[in-house]
Amino acid sequence: MNDNKIDKWSEIEKISKLENLETVYMERNPIWYNKNNLKENEETPQYQVKMDQGYRRKMKLHLPNLKQLDATP
């Protein structure tokens, strides 16, 4: 699910019902970005965009059965 437009945690809640879900790739979705580093409508090269430091913790809270999130266990 990388490089999509998932921007609300309510979308992640929908997949939280999948109890056997163990691996998810969500990189470069709006919920992945550190919004403090981006200005509205700013075009930022991919290599300069930083991950939200709370992203992994939030994903684990919503999807407690995950064994792998993005490219990291």
VOKE-411834 format. One record per residue (C-alpha): residue number from 1; residue in one letter; x, y, z negated. Coordinates in nm, 2 decimals, padded with zeros to 4 digits. Layout:
# residues N
   k r   east  north     up
 NUM A      X      Y      Z
...
# end
This chain:
# residues 73
   k r   east  north     up
   1 M  00.00  00.00  00.00
   2 N  00.30  00.23  00.04
   3 D  00.27  00.55  00.23
   4 N -00.11  00.59  00.20
   5 K -00.32  00.87  00.05
   6 I -00.40  00.72 -00.29
   7 D -00.42  01.03 -00.51
   8 K -00.65  00.93 -00.79
   9 W -00.60  00.69 -01.08
  10 S -00.96  00.58 -01.04
  11 E -00.85  00.41 -00.72
  12 I -00.60  00.21 -00.92
  13 E -00.87  00.12 -01.17
  14 K -01.06 -00.05 -00.88
  15 I -00.78 -00.30 -00.83
  16 S -00.73 -00.35 -01.20
  17 K -01.01 -00.61 -01.18
  18 L -00.78 -00.84 -00.98
  19 E -00.64 -01.04 -01.27
  20 N -00.40 -01.24 -01.06
  21 L -00.24 -00.93 -00.90
  22 E  00.13 -00.95 -00.99
  23 T  00.30 -00.73 -00.73
  24 V  00.21 -00.39 -00.59
  25 Y  00.40 -00.15 -00.38
  26 M  00.26  00.21 -00.41
  27 E  00.56  00.42 -00.32
  28 R  00.51  00.76 -00.15
  29 N  00.14  00.78 -00.24
  30 P  00.03  01.11 -00.40
  31 I  00.01  00.94 -00.74
  32 W  00.37  00.84 -00.70
  33 Y  00.51  01.19 -00.65
  34 N  00.63  01.42 -00.93
  35 K  00.38  01.70 -00.85
  36 N  00.60  01.95 -01.04
  37 N  00.86  01.93 -00.77
  38 L  00.61  02.00 -00.48
  39 K  00.44  02.32 -00.40
  40 E  00.10  02.32 -00.24
  41 N  00.12  02.24  00.14
  42 E  00.50  02.22  00.11
  43 E  00.67  02.00  00.37
  44 T  00.94  01.80  00.18
  45 P  01.18  01.56  00.35
  46 Q  01.12  01.20  00.22
  47 Y  01.48  01.18  00.08
  48 Q  01.42  01.49 -00.15
  49 V  01.09  01.37 -00.30
  50 K  01.12  01.24 -00.66
  51 M  00.90  00.98 -00.83
  52 D  00.68  01.10 -01.12
  53 Q  00.86  00.97 -01.43
  54 G  00.53  00.87 -01.59
  55 Y  00.42  00.67 -01.28
  56 R  00.55  00.33 -01.38
  57 R  00.41  00.36 -01.73
  58 K  00.07  00.46 -01.60
  59 M  00.06  00.18 -01.35
  60 K  00.15 -00.08 -01.62
  61 L -00.13  00.06 -01.83
  62 H -00.38  00.02 -01.55
  63 L -00.24 -00.31 -01.42
  64 P -00.10 -00.49 -01.73
  65 N -00.05 -00.82 -01.54
  66 L  00.20 -00.67 -01.30
  67 K  00.53 -00.84 -01.28
  68 Q  00.67 -00.63 -01.00
  69 L  00.60 -00.27 -00.92
  70 D  00.74 -00.14 -00.60
  71 A  01.09 -00.28 -00.54
  72 T  01.16 -00.32 -00.91
  73 P  01.05 -00.60 -01.15
# end
